[in-house]
Amino acid sequence: MQGFLKGLGINVSRAVIVNACELATYDTFKGIFVKNLNMDQDKLFTHFLASTGAGFVAAVCSSPVDVIKTRFL
């Protein structure tokens, strides 16, 4: 059972960081695209750009935790 739970804490930490970064930045990027670039907020391309930006920010924020996770496990 100990081996099963060995990486639980670091994986939960990574999941929290990724979700927090994505949720915080998706709406921000979407608002910027709609307001500054006059994009329609319901178009697929707007959602694609906003999710791409949010994914990039989440990857940058979670990178240190990924390194720790790799070295820990």
PDB file of N, CA, C, O and CB in Angstrom:
ATOM      1  N   MET A   1       0.821  -1.198   0.000  1.00  0.00           N
ATOM      2  CA  MET A   1       0.000   0.000   0.000  1.00  0.00           C
ATOM      3  C   MET A   1       0.868   1.268   0.000  1.00  0.00           C
ATOM      4  O   MET A   1       0.494   2.272  -0.605  1.00  0.00           O
ATOM      5  CB  MET A   1      -0.936  -0.005   1.213  1.00  0.00           C
ATOM      6  N   GLN A   2       2.007   1.224   0.666  1.00  0.00           N
ATOM      7  CA  GLN A   2       2.880   2.403   0.698  1.00  0.00           C
ATOM      8  C   GLN A   2       3.381   2.754  -0.689  1.00  0.00           C
ATOM      9  O   GLN A   2       3.448   3.930  -1.044  1.00  0.00           O
ATOM     10  CB  GLN A   2       4.066   2.167   1.632  1.00  0.00           C
ATOM     11  N   GLY A   3       3.733   1.748  -1.479  1.00  0.00           N
ATOM     12  CA  GLY A   3       4.206   2.002  -2.834  1.00  0.00           C
ATOM     13  C   GLY A   3       3.137   2.612  -3.709  1.00  0.00           C
ATOM     14  O   GLY A   3       3.432   3.427  -4.583  1.00  0.00           O
ATOM     15  N   PHE A   4       1.900   2.226  -3.480  1.00  0.00           N
ATOM     16  CA  PHE A   4       0.786   2.756  -4.249  1.00  0.00           C
ATOM     17  C   PHE A   4       0.569   4.238  -3.969  1.00  0.00           C
ATOM     18  O   PHE A   4       0.220   5.000  -4.871  1.00  0.00           O
ATOM     19  CB  PHE A   4      -0.481   1.977  -3.942  1.00  0.00           C
ATOM     20  N   LEU A   5       0.772   4.639  -2.740  1.00  0.00           N
ATOM     21  CA  LEU A   5       0.529   6.028  -2.332  1.00  0.00           C
ATOM     22  C   LEU A   5       1.784   6.898  -2.358  1.00  0.00           C
ATOM     23  O   LEU A   5       1.741   8.058  -1.949  1.00  0.00           O
ATOM     24  CB  LEU A   5      -0.061   6.052  -0.946  1.00  0.00           C
ATOM     25  N   LYS A   6       2.906   6.344  -2.838  1.00  0.00           N
ATOM     26  CA  LYS A   6       4.187   7.061  -2.781  1.00  0.00           C
ATOM     27  C   LYS A   6       4.144   8.421  -3.473  1.00  0.00           C
ATOM     28  O   LYS A   6       4.622   9.404  -2.907  1.00  0.00           O
ATOM     29  CB  LYS A   6       5.272   6.219  -3.408  1.00  0.00           C
ATOM     30  N   GLY A   7       3.594   8.503  -4.663  1.00  0.00           N
ATOM     31  CA  GLY A   7       3.610   9.761  -5.403  1.00  0.00           C
ATOM     32  C   GLY A   7       2.315  10.535  -5.348  1.00  0.00           C
ATOM     33  O   GLY A   7       2.114  11.463  -6.132  1.00  0.00           O
ATOM     34  N   LEU A   8       1.436  10.174  -4.440  1.00  0.00           N
ATOM     35  CA  LEU A   8       0.119  10.811  -4.383  1.00  0.00           C
ATOM     36  C   LEU A   8       0.206  12.310  -4.123  1.00  0.00           C
ATOM     37  O   LEU A   8      -0.456  13.092  -4.806  1.00  0.00           O
ATOM     38  CB  LEU A   8      -0.722  10.159  -3.307  1.00  0.00           C
ATOM     39  N   GLY A   9       0.990  12.712  -3.172  1.00  0.00           N
ATOM     40  CA  GLY A   9       1.070  14.133  -2.804  1.00  0.00           C
ATOM     41  C   GLY A   9       1.571  15.006  -3.940  1.00  0.00           C
ATOM     42  O   GLY A   9       0.992  16.057  -4.216  1.00  0.00           O
ATOM     43  N   ILE A  10       2.633  14.588  -4.597  1.00  0.00           N
ATOM     44  CA  ILE A  10       3.196  15.397  -5.678  1.00  0.00           C
ATOM     45  C   ILE A  10       2.275  15.407  -6.889  1.00  0.00           C
ATOM     46  O   ILE A  10       2.197  16.418  -7.586  1.00  0.00           O
ATOM     47  CB  ILE A  10       4.579  14.875  -6.075  1.00  0.00           C
ATOM     48  N   ASN A  11       1.575  14.306  -7.159  1.00  0.00           N
ATOM     49  CA  ASN A  11       0.640  14.276  -8.284  1.00  0.00           C
ATOM     50  C   ASN A  11      -0.578  15.152  -8.027  1.00  0.00           C
ATOM     51  O   ASN A  11      -1.085  15.803  -8.941  1.00  0.00           O
ATOM     52  CB  ASN A  11       0.198  12.847  -8.565  1.00  0.00           C
ATOM     53  N   VAL A  12      -1.040  15.168  -6.804  1.00  0.00           N
ATOM     54  CA  VAL A  12      -2.163  16.046  -6.456  1.00  0.00           C
ATOM     55  C   VAL A  12      -1.728  17.506  -6.551  1.00  0.00           C
ATOM     56  O   VAL A  12      -2.490  18.349  -7.026  1.00  0.00           O
ATOM     57  CB  VAL A  12      -2.691  15.730  -5.030  1.00  0.00           C
ATOM     58  N   SER A  13      -0.520  17.809  -6.107  1.00  0.00           N
ATOM     59  CA  SER A  13       0.001  19.172  -6.204  1.00  0.00           C
ATOM     60  C   SER A  13       0.084  19.624  -7.654  1.00  0.00           C
ATOM     61  O   SER A  13      -0.290  20.750  -7.980  1.00  0.00           O
ATOM     62  CB  SER A  13       1.378  19.267  -5.546  1.00  0.00           C
ATOM     63  N   ARG A  14       0.572  18.750  -8.520  1.00  0.00           N
ATOM     64  CA  ARG A  14       0.670  19.084  -9.939  1.00  0.00           C
ATOM     65  C   ARG A  14      -0.707  19.319 -10.538  1.00  0.00           C
ATOM     66  O   ARG A  14      -0.898  20.264 -11.304  1.00  0.00           O
ATOM     67  CB  ARG A  14       1.393  17.975 -10.702  1.00  0.00           C
ATOM     68  N   ALA A  15      -1.670  18.465 -10.195  1.00  0.00           N
ATOM     69  CA  ALA A  15      -3.026  18.618 -10.724  1.00  0.00           C
ATOM     70  C   ALA A  15      -3.653  19.934 -10.276  1.00  0.00           C
ATOM     71  O   ALA A  15      -4.348  20.584 -11.056  1.00  0.00           O
ATOM     72  CB  ALA A  15      -3.903  17.446 -10.284  1.00  0.00           C
ATOM     73  N   VAL A  16      -3.418  20.324  -9.049  1.00  0.00           N
ATOM     74  CA  VAL A  16      -3.953  21.592  -8.535  1.00  0.00           C
ATOM     75  C   VAL A  16      -3.343  22.772  -9.287  1.00  0.00           C
ATOM     76  O   VAL A  16      -4.049  23.708  -9.661  1.00  0.00           O
ATOM     77  CB  VAL A  16      -3.676  21.727  -7.017  1.00  0.00           C
ATOM     78  N   ILE A  17      -2.035  22.724  -9.507  1.00  0.00           N
ATOM     79  CA  ILE A  17      -1.363  23.819 -10.207  1.00  0.00           C
ATOM     80  C   ILE A  17      -1.844  23.921 -11.646  1.00  0.00           C
ATOM     81  O   ILE A  17      -2.137  25.017 -12.125  1.00  0.00           O
ATOM     82  CB  ILE A  17       0.155  23.624 -10.175  1.00  0.00           C
ATOM     83  N   VAL A  18      -1.929  22.785 -12.343  1.00  0.00           N
ATOM     84  CA  VAL A  18      -2.371  22.798 -13.744  1.00  0.00           C
ATOM     85  C   VAL A  18      -3.791  23.329 -13.852  1.00  0.00           C
ATOM     86  O   VAL A  18      -4.066  24.189 -14.688  1.00  0.00           O
ATOM     87  CB  VAL A  18      -2.287  21.388 -14.355  1.00  0.00           C
ATOM     88  N   ASN A  19      -4.690  22.833 -13.027  1.00  0.00           N
ATOM     89  CA  ASN A  19      -6.081  23.285 -13.096  1.00  0.00           C
ATOM     90  C   ASN A  19      -6.234  24.741 -12.712  1.00  0.00           C
ATOM     91  O   ASN A  19      -7.010  25.463 -13.338  1.00  0.00           O
ATOM     92  CB  ASN A  19      -6.948  22.438 -12.204  1.00  0.00           C
ATOM     93  N   ALA A  20      -5.518  25.187 -11.704  1.00  0.00           N
ATOM     94  CA  ALA A  20      -5.609  26.591 -11.297  1.00  0.00           C
ATOM     95  C   ALA A  20      -5.106  27.511 -12.404  1.00  0.00           C
ATOM     96  O   ALA A  20      -5.722  28.538 -12.689  1.00  0.00           O
ATOM     97  CB  ALA A  20      -4.809  26.830 -10.008  1.00  0.00           C
ATOM     98  N   CYS A  21      -3.998  27.149 -13.021  1.00  0.00           N
ATOM     99  CA  CYS A  21      -3.448  27.980 -14.102  1.00  0.00           C
ATOM    100  C   CYS A  21      -4.369  27.999 -15.317  1.00  0.00           C
ATOM    101  O   CYS A  21      -4.593  29.056 -15.908  1.00  0.00           O
ATOM    102  CB  CYS A  21      -2.061  27.471 -14.511  1.00  0.00           C
ATOM    103  N   GLU A  22      -4.903  26.842 -15.692  1.00  0.00           N
ATOM    104  CA  GLU A  22      -5.782  26.800 -16.858  1.00  0.00           C
ATOM    105  C   GLU A  22      -7.078  27.568 -16.611  1.00  0.00           C
ATOM    106  O   GLU A  22      -7.521  28.329 -17.472  1.00  0.00           O
ATOM    107  CB  GLU A  22      -6.095  25.354 -17.229  1.00  0.00           C
ATOM    108  N   LEU A  23      -7.682  27.375 -15.455  1.00  0.00           N
ATOM    109  CA  LEU A  23      -8.945  28.059 -15.167  1.00  0.00           C
ATOM    110  C   LEU A  23      -8.760  29.566 -15.056  1.00  0.00           C
ATOM    111  O   LEU A  23      -9.632  30.336 -15.459  1.00  0.00           O
ATOM    112  CB  LEU A  23      -9.555  27.520 -13.880  1.00  0.00           C
ATOM    113  N   ALA A  24      -7.633  29.981 -14.514  1.00  0.00           N
ATOM    114  CA  ALA A  24      -7.400  31.414 -14.340  1.00  0.00           C
ATOM    115  C   ALA A  24      -7.072  32.110 -15.648  1.00  0.00           C
ATOM    116  O   ALA A  24      -7.420  33.277 -15.829  1.00  0.00           O
ATOM    117  CB  ALA A  24      -6.284  31.641 -13.353  1.00  0.00           C
ATOM    118  N   THR A  25      -6.409  31.417 -16.559  1.00  0.00           N
ATOM    119  CA  THR A  25      -5.943  32.096 -17.764  1.00  0.00           C
ATOM    120  C   THR A  25      -6.847  31.922 -18.973  1.00  0.00           C
ATOM    121  O   THR A  25      -6.784  32.736 -19.893  1.00  0.00           O
ATOM    122  CB  THR A  25      -4.589  31.613 -18.105  1.00  0.00           C
ATOM    123  N   TYR A  26      -7.684  30.895 -19.007  1.00  0.00           N
ATOM    124  CA  TYR A  26      -8.538  30.680 -20.175  1.00  0.00           C
ATOM    125  C   TYR A  26      -9.470  31.873 -20.402  1.00  0.00           C
ATOM    126  O   TYR A  26      -9.527  32.420 -21.504  1.00  0.00           O
ATOM    127  CB  TYR A  26      -9.360  29.392 -20.005  1.00  0.00           C
ATOM    128  N   ASP A  27     -10.189  32.268 -19.368  1.00  0.00           N
ATOM    129  CA  ASP A  27     -11.113  33.399 -19.507  1.00  0.00           C
ATOM    130  C   ASP A  27     -10.373  34.704 -19.777  1.00  0.00           C
ATOM    131  O   ASP A  27     -10.874  35.576 -20.487  1.00  0.00           O
ATOM    132  CB  ASP A  27     -11.965  33.540 -18.248  1.00  0.00           C
ATOM    133  N   THR A  28      -9.188  34.830 -19.210  1.00  0.00           N
ATOM    134  CA  THR A  28      -8.393  36.032 -19.456  1.00  0.00           C
ATOM    135  C   THR A  28      -7.991  36.123 -20.920  1.00  0.00           C
ATOM    136  O   THR A  28      -8.154  37.168 -21.551  1.00  0.00           O
ATOM    137  CB  THR A  28      -7.147  36.044 -18.565  1.00  0.00           C
ATOM    138  N   PHE A  29      -7.470  35.037 -21.455  1.00  0.00           N
ATOM    139  CA  PHE A  29      -7.095  35.026 -22.873  1.00  0.00           C
ATOM    140  C   PHE A  29      -8.315  35.252 -23.762  1.00  0.00           C
ATOM    141  O   PHE A  29      -8.252  36.017 -24.725  1.00  0.00           O
ATOM    142  CB  PHE A  29      -6.414  33.695 -23.240  1.00  0.00           C
ATOM    143  N   LYS A  30      -9.408  34.597 -23.443  1.00  0.00           N
ATOM    144  CA  LYS A  30     -10.616  34.746 -24.255  1.00  0.00           C
ATOM    145  C   LYS A  30     -11.105  36.189 -24.228  1.00  0.00           C
ATOM    146  O   LYS A  30     -11.500  36.728 -25.262  1.00  0.00           O
ATOM    147  CB  LYS A  30     -11.722  33.800 -23.758  1.00  0.00           C
ATOM    148  N   GLY A  31     -11.085  36.817 -23.062  1.00  0.00           N
ATOM    149  CA  GLY A  31     -11.489  38.207 -22.958  1.00  0.00           C
ATOM    150  C   GLY A  31     -10.590  39.135 -23.756  1.00  0.00           C
ATOM    151  O   GLY A  31     -11.067  40.084 -24.378  1.00  0.00           O
ATOM    152  N   ILE A  32      -9.306  38.867 -23.741  1.00  0.00           N
ATOM    153  CA  ILE A  32      -8.361  39.677 -24.519  1.00  0.00           C
ATOM    154  C   ILE A  32      -8.647  39.537 -26.005  1.00  0.00           C
ATOM    155  O   ILE A  32      -8.664  40.531 -26.731  1.00  0.00           O
ATOM    156  CB  ILE A  32      -6.905  39.265 -24.215  1.00  0.00           C
ATOM    157  N   PHE A  33      -8.873  38.311 -26.463  1.00  0.00           N
ATOM    158  CA  PHE A  33      -9.135  38.092 -27.884  1.00  0.00           C
ATOM    159  C   PHE A  33     -10.447  38.736 -28.321  1.00  0.00           C
ATOM    160  O   PHE A  33     -10.539  39.294 -29.415  1.00  0.00           O
ATOM    161  CB  PHE A  33      -9.163  36.600 -28.188  1.00  0.00           C
ATOM    162  N   VAL A  34     -11.449  38.658 -27.472  1.00  0.00           N
ATOM    163  CA  VAL A  34     -12.752  39.234 -27.831  1.00  0.00           C
ATOM    164  C   VAL A  34     -12.692  40.753 -27.812  1.00  0.00           C
ATOM    165  O   VAL A  34     -13.202  41.408 -28.721  1.00  0.00           O
ATOM    166  CB  VAL A  34     -13.848  38.739 -26.872  1.00  0.00           C
ATOM    167  N   LYS A  35     -12.072  41.315 -26.783  1.00  0.00           N
ATOM    168  CA  LYS A  35     -12.062  42.768 -26.626  1.00  0.00           C
ATOM    169  C   LYS A  35     -11.066  43.456 -27.560  1.00  0.00           C
ATOM    170  O   LYS A  35     -11.415  44.423 -28.237  1.00  0.00           O
ATOM    171  CB  LYS A  35     -11.742  43.125 -25.190  1.00  0.00           C
ATOM    172  N   ASN A  36      -9.842  42.966 -27.599  1.00  0.00           N
ATOM    173  CA  ASN A  36      -8.790  43.658 -28.342  1.00  0.00           C
ATOM    174  C   ASN A  36      -8.722  43.281 -29.814  1.00  0.00           C
ATOM    175  O   ASN A  36      -8.344  44.106 -30.646  1.00  0.00           O
ATOM    176  CB  ASN A  36      -7.472  43.381 -27.710  1.00  0.00           C
ATOM    177  N   LEU A  37      -9.084  42.049 -30.144  1.00  0.00           N
ATOM    178  CA  LEU A  37      -8.995  41.600 -31.533  1.00  0.00           C
ATOM    179  C   LEU A  37     -10.357  41.492 -32.206  1.00  0.00           C
ATOM    180  O   LEU A  37     -10.453  41.042 -33.348  1.00  0.00           O
ATOM    181  CB  LEU A  37      -8.297  40.267 -31.597  1.00  0.00           C
ATOM    182  N   ASN A  38     -11.418  41.906 -31.498  1.00  0.00           N
ATOM    183  CA  ASN A  38     -12.791  41.887 -32.005  1.00  0.00           C
ATOM    184  C   ASN A  38     -13.211  40.514 -32.536  1.00  0.00           C
ATOM    185  O   ASN A  38     -13.877  40.413 -33.567  1.00  0.00           O
ATOM    186  CB  ASN A  38     -12.943  42.919 -33.100  1.00  0.00           C
ATOM    187  N   MET A  39     -12.817  39.472 -31.823  1.00  0.00           N
ATOM    188  CA  MET A  39     -13.199  38.115 -32.216  1.00  0.00           C
ATOM    189  C   MET A  39     -14.547  37.778 -31.588  1.00  0.00           C
ATOM    190  O   MET A  39     -14.886  38.284 -30.519  1.00  0.00           O
ATOM    191  CB  MET A  39     -12.115  37.079 -31.788  1.00  0.00           C
ATOM    192  N   ASP A  40     -15.306  36.925 -32.255  1.00  0.00           N
ATOM    193  CA  ASP A  40     -16.587  36.472 -31.732  1.00  0.00           C
ATOM    194  C   ASP A  40     -16.333  35.450 -30.627  1.00  0.00           C
ATOM    195  O   ASP A  40     -15.603  34.482 -30.840  1.00  0.00           O
ATOM    196  CB  ASP A  40     -17.472  35.865 -32.862  1.00  0.00           C
ATOM    197  N   GLN A  41     -16.926  35.653 -29.448  1.00  0.00           N
ATOM    198  CA  GLN A  41     -16.611  34.799 -28.317  1.00  0.00           C
ATOM    199  C   GLN A  41     -17.172  33.381 -28.434  1.00  0.00           C
ATOM    200  O   GLN A  41     -16.769  32.509 -27.664  1.00  0.00           O
ATOM    201  CB  GLN A  41     -17.123  35.428 -27.071  1.00  0.00           C
ATOM    202  N   ASP A  42     -18.073  33.126 -29.359  1.00  0.00           N
ATOM    203  CA  ASP A  42     -18.639  31.796 -29.512  1.00  0.00           C
ATOM    204  C   ASP A  42     -18.032  30.997 -30.660  1.00  0.00           C
ATOM    205  O   ASP A  42     -18.465  29.874 -30.920  1.00  0.00           O
ATOM    206  CB  ASP A  42     -20.106  31.906 -29.713  1.00  0.00           C
ATOM    207  N   LYS A  43     -17.054  31.542 -31.339  1.00  0.00           N
ATOM    208  CA  LYS A  43     -16.435  30.850 -32.465  1.00  0.00           C
ATOM    209  C   LYS A  43     -15.410  29.819 -31.969  1.00  0.00           C
ATOM    210  O   LYS A  43     -14.772  29.997 -30.931  1.00  0.00           O
ATOM    211  CB  LYS A  43     -15.760  31.865 -33.415  1.00  0.00           C
ATOM    212  N   LEU A  44     -15.282  28.769 -32.723  1.00  0.00           N
ATOM    213  CA  LEU A  44     -14.354  27.690 -32.377  1.00  0.00           C
ATOM    214  C   LEU A  44     -12.910  28.188 -32.335  1.00  0.00           C
ATOM    215  O   LEU A  44     -12.140  27.773 -31.469  1.00  0.00           O
ATOM    216  CB  LEU A  44     -14.481  26.539 -33.381  1.00  0.00           C
ATOM    217  N   PHE A  45     -12.539  29.068 -33.258  1.00  0.00           N
ATOM    218  CA  PHE A  45     -11.167  29.570 -33.308  1.00  0.00           C
ATOM    219  C   PHE A  45     -10.812  30.370 -32.057  1.00  0.00           C
ATOM    220  O   PHE A  45      -9.682  30.301 -31.574  1.00  0.00           O
ATOM    221  CB  PHE A  45     -10.970  30.432 -34.549  1.00  0.00           C
ATOM    222  N   THR A  46     -11.770  31.127 -31.535  1.00  0.00           N
ATOM    223  CA  THR A  46     -11.533  31.887 -30.297  1.00  0.00           C
ATOM    224  C   THR A  46     -11.285  30.937 -29.136  1.00  0.00           C
ATOM    225  O   THR A  46     -10.370  31.150 -28.340  1.00  0.00           O
ATOM    226  CB  THR A  46     -12.732  32.814 -29.981  1.00  0.00           C
ATOM    227  N   HIS A  47     -12.093  29.892 -29.036  1.00  0.00           N
ATOM    228  CA  HIS A  47     -11.904  28.890 -27.978  1.00  0.00           C
ATOM    229  C   HIS A  47     -10.562  28.179 -28.149  1.00  0.00           C
ATOM    230  O   HIS A  47      -9.872  27.903 -27.168  1.00  0.00           O
ATOM    231  CB  HIS A  47     -13.061  27.859 -27.991  1.00  0.00           C
ATOM    232  N   PHE A  48     -10.197  27.886 -29.391  1.00  0.00           N
ATOM    233  CA  PHE A  48      -8.930  27.218 -29.665  1.00  0.00           C
ATOM    234  C   PHE A  48      -7.749  28.075 -29.212  1.00  0.00           C
ATOM    235  O   PHE A  48      -6.842  27.582 -28.541  1.00  0.00           O
ATOM    236  CB  PHE A  48      -8.809  26.898 -31.159  1.00  0.00           C
ATOM    237  N   LEU A  49      -7.761  29.348 -29.576  1.00  0.00           N
ATOM    238  CA  LEU A  49      -6.654  30.229 -29.182  1.00  0.00           C
ATOM    239  C   LEU A  49      -6.577  30.406 -27.668  1.00  0.00           C
ATOM    240  O   LEU A  49      -5.490  30.394 -27.091  1.00  0.00           O
ATOM    241  CB  LEU A  49      -6.803  31.593 -29.852  1.00  0.00           C
ATOM    242  N   ALA A  50      -7.736  30.570 -27.027  1.00  0.00           N
ATOM    243  CA  ALA A  50      -7.755  30.754 -25.576  1.00  0.00           C
ATOM    244  C   ALA A  50      -7.267  29.495 -24.856  1.00  0.00           C
ATOM    245  O   ALA A  50      -6.521  29.585 -23.882  1.00  0.00           O
ATOM    246  CB  ALA A  50      -9.171  31.118 -25.102  1.00  0.00           C
ATOM    247  N   SER A  51      -7.685  28.331 -25.334  1.00  0.00           N
ATOM    248  CA  SER A  51      -7.252  27.093 -24.688  1.00  0.00           C
ATOM    249  C   SER A  51      -5.779  26.803 -24.963  1.00  0.00           C
ATOM    250  O   SER A  51      -5.095  26.228 -24.116  1.00  0.00           O
ATOM    251  CB  SER A  51      -8.111  25.922 -25.162  1.00  0.00           C
ATOM    252  N   THR A  52      -5.286  27.192 -26.129  1.00  0.00           N
ATOM    253  CA  THR A  52      -3.867  27.031 -26.420  1.00  0.00           C
ATOM    254  C   THR A  52      -3.029  27.908 -25.491  1.00  0.00           C
ATOM    255  O   THR A  52      -2.020  27.456 -24.950  1.00  0.00           O
ATOM    256  CB  THR A  52      -3.574  27.376 -27.893  1.00  0.00           C
ATOM    257  N   GLY A  53      -3.440  29.134 -25.311  1.00  0.00           N
ATOM    258  CA  GLY A  53      -2.732  30.028 -24.391  1.00  0.00           C
ATOM    259  C   GLY A  53      -2.787  29.528 -22.957  1.00  0.00           C
ATOM    260  O   GLY A  53      -1.783  29.564 -22.244  1.00  0.00           O
ATOM    261  N   ALA A  54      -3.951  29.064 -22.532  1.00  0.00           N
ATOM    262  CA  ALA A  54      -4.094  28.546 -21.167  1.00  0.00           C
ATOM    263  C   ALA A  54      -3.262  27.281 -20.972  1.00  0.00           C
ATOM    264  O   ALA A  54      -2.666  27.085 -19.912  1.00  0.00           O
ATOM    265  CB  ALA A  54      -5.573  28.259 -20.853  1.00  0.00           C
ATOM    266  N   GLY A  55      -3.220  26.433 -21.976  1.00  0.00           N
ATOM    267  CA  GLY A  55      -2.406  25.231 -21.889  1.00  0.00           C
ATOM    268  C   GLY A  55      -0.928  25.542 -21.801  1.00  0.00           C
ATOM    269  O   GLY A  55      -0.190  24.881 -21.070  1.00  0.00           O
ATOM    270  N   PHE A  56      -0.491  26.551 -22.547  1.00  0.00           N
ATOM    271  CA  PHE A  56       0.911  26.958 -22.484  1.00  0.00           C
ATOM    272  C   PHE A  56       1.275  27.474 -21.093  1.00  0.00           C
ATOM    273  O   PHE A  56       2.306  27.100 -20.535  1.00  0.00           O
ATOM    274  CB  PHE A  56       1.201  28.034 -23.536  1.00  0.00           C
ATOM    275  N   VAL A  57       0.428  28.327 -20.543  1.00  0.00           N
ATOM    276  CA  VAL A  57       0.686  28.866 -19.196  1.00  0.00           C
ATOM    277  C   VAL A  57       0.691  27.738 -18.168  1.00  0.00           C
ATOM    278  O   VAL A  57       1.538  27.721 -17.274  1.00  0.00           O
ATOM    279  CB  VAL A  57      -0.380  29.933 -18.815  1.00  0.00           C
ATOM    280  N   ALA A  58      -0.236  26.806 -18.284  1.00  0.00           N
ATOM    281  CA  ALA A  58      -0.287  25.680 -17.348  1.00  0.00           C
ATOM    282  C   ALA A  58       0.962  24.812 -17.459  1.00  0.00           C
ATOM    283  O   ALA A  58       1.478  24.334 -16.449  1.00  0.00           O
ATOM    284  CB  ALA A  58      -1.538  24.831 -17.600  1.00  0.00           C
ATOM    285  N   ALA A  59       1.450  24.605 -18.684  1.00  0.00           N
ATOM    286  CA  ALA A  59       2.667  23.804 -18.864  1.00  0.00           C
ATOM    287  C   ALA A  59       3.881  24.484 -18.253  1.00  0.00           C
ATOM    288  O   ALA A  59       4.729  23.828 -17.650  1.00  0.00           O
ATOM    289  CB  ALA A  59       2.916  23.542 -20.346  1.00  0.00           C
ATOM    290  N   VAL A  60       3.963  25.809 -18.411  1.00  0.00           N
ATOM    291  CA  VAL A  60       5.083  26.551 -17.832  1.00  0.00           C
ATOM    292  C   VAL A  60       5.012  26.526 -16.303  1.00  0.00           C
ATOM    293  O   VAL A  60       6.032  26.361 -15.634  1.00  0.00           O
ATOM    294  CB  VAL A  60       5.087  28.009 -18.344  1.00  0.00           C
ATOM    295  N   CYS A  61       3.818  26.688 -15.759  1.00  0.00           N
ATOM    296  CA  CYS A  61       3.658  26.702 -14.298  1.00  0.00           C
ATOM    297  C   CYS A  61       3.906  25.328 -13.671  1.00  0.00           C
ATOM    298  O   CYS A  61       4.425  25.235 -12.559  1.00  0.00           O
ATOM    299  CB  CYS A  61       2.259  27.184 -13.933  1.00  0.00           C
ATOM    300  N   SER A  62       3.535  24.269 -14.383  1.00  0.00           N
ATOM    301  CA  SER A  62       3.670  22.932 -13.802  1.00  0.00           C
ATOM    302  C   SER A  62       5.023  22.291 -14.092  1.00  0.00           C
ATOM    303  O   SER A  62       5.312  21.213 -13.571  1.00  0.00           O
ATOM    304  CB  SER A  62       2.572  22.037 -14.319  1.00  0.00           C
ATOM    305  N   SER A  63       5.844  22.919 -14.897  1.00  0.00           N
ATOM    306  CA  SER A  63       7.139  22.341 -15.242  1.00  0.00           C
ATOM    307  C   SER A  63       8.032  22.069 -14.027  1.00  0.00           C
ATOM    308  O   SER A  63       8.619  20.990 -13.953  1.00  0.00           O
ATOM    309  CB  SER A  63       7.857  23.256 -16.192  1.00  0.00           C
ATOM    310  N   PRO A  64       8.161  22.988 -13.079  1.00  0.00           N
ATOM    311  CA  PRO A  64       8.993  22.675 -11.903  1.00  0.00           C
ATOM    312  C   PRO A  64       8.468  21.481 -11.099  1.00  0.00           C
ATOM    313  O   PRO A  64       9.247  20.683 -10.579  1.00  0.00           O
ATOM    314  CB  PRO A  64       9.080  23.892 -10.994  1.00  0.00           C
ATOM    315  N   VAL A  65       7.148  21.371 -11.002  1.00  0.00           N
ATOM    316  CA  VAL A  65       6.565  20.250 -10.265  1.00  0.00           C
ATOM    317  C   VAL A  65       6.794  18.945 -11.020  1.00  0.00           C
ATOM    318  O   VAL A  65       6.996  17.901 -10.400  1.00  0.00           O
ATOM    319  CB  VAL A  65       5.055  20.476 -10.031  1.00  0.00           C
ATOM    320  N   ASP A  66       6.766  18.994 -12.342  1.00  0.00           N
ATOM    321  CA  ASP A  66       7.051  17.804 -13.134  1.00  0.00           C
ATOM    322  C   ASP A  66       8.485  17.324 -12.936  1.00  0.00           C
ATOM    323  O   ASP A  66       8.740  16.121 -12.872  1.00  0.00           O
ATOM    324  CB  ASP A  66       6.796  18.082 -14.606  1.00  0.00           C
ATOM    325  N   VAL A  67       9.411  18.260 -12.839  1.00  0.00           N
ATOM    326  CA  VAL A  67      10.807  17.898 -12.594  1.00  0.00           C
ATOM    327  C   VAL A  67      10.951  17.247 -11.218  1.00  0.00           C
ATOM    328  O   VAL A  67      11.628  16.229 -11.073  1.00  0.00           O
ATOM    329  CB  VAL A  67      11.719  19.143 -12.699  1.00  0.00           C
ATOM    330  N   ILE A  68      10.321  17.831 -10.231  1.00  0.00           N
ATOM    331  CA  ILE A  68      10.369  17.267  -8.876  1.00  0.00           C
ATOM    332  C   ILE A  68       9.729  15.879  -8.875  1.00  0.00           C
ATOM    333  O   ILE A  68      10.262  14.950  -8.268  1.00  0.00           O
ATOM    334  CB  ILE A  68       9.646  18.202  -7.859  1.00  0.00           C
ATOM    335  N   LYS A  69       8.601  15.738  -9.546  1.00  0.00           N
ATOM    336  CA  LYS A  69       7.912  14.450  -9.597  1.00  0.00           C
ATOM    337  C   LYS A  69       8.791  13.389 -10.242  1.00  0.00           C
ATOM    338  O   LYS A  69       8.862  12.260  -9.757  1.00  0.00           O
ATOM    339  CB  LYS A  69       6.592  14.578 -10.362  1.00  0.00           C
ATOM    340  N   THR A  70       9.457  13.743 -11.326  1.00  0.00           N
ATOM    341  CA  THR A  70      10.321  12.785 -12.021  1.00  0.00           C
ATOM    342  C   THR A  70      11.495  12.368 -11.139  1.00  0.00           C
ATOM    343  O   THR A  70      11.866  11.195 -11.119  1.00  0.00           O
ATOM    344  CB  THR A  70      10.838  13.385 -13.339  1.00  0.00           C
ATOM    345  N   ARG A  71      12.063  13.288 -10.434  1.00  0.00           N
ATOM    346  CA  ARG A  71      13.214  12.965  -9.583  1.00  0.00           C
ATOM    347  C   ARG A  71      12.788  12.252  -8.298  1.00  0.00           C
ATOM    348  O   ARG A  71      13.549  11.469  -7.730  1.00  0.00           O
ATOM    349  CB  ARG A  71      13.986  14.239  -9.236  1.00  0.00           C
ATOM    350  N   PHE A  72      11.572  12.531  -7.851  1.00  0.00           N
ATOM    351  CA  PHE A  72      11.075  11.923  -6.605  1.00  0.00           C
ATOM    352  C   PHE A  72      10.710  10.476  -6.822  1.00  0.00           C
ATOM    353  O   PHE A  72      11.016   9.615  -5.998  1.00  0.00           O
ATOM    354  CB  PHE A  72       9.863  12.688  -6.070  1.00  0.00           C
ATOM    355  N   LEU A  73      10.053  10.213  -7.938  1.00  0.00           N
ATOM    356  CA  LEU A  73       9.607   8.842  -8.201  1.00  0.00           C
ATOM    357  C   LEU A  73      10.708   8.130  -8.904  1.00  0.00           C
ATOM    358  O   LEU A  73      10.569   6.952  -9.234  1.00  0.00           O
ATOM    359  CB  LEU A  73       8.306   8.799  -9.035  1.00  0.00           C
TER     360      LEU A  73
END
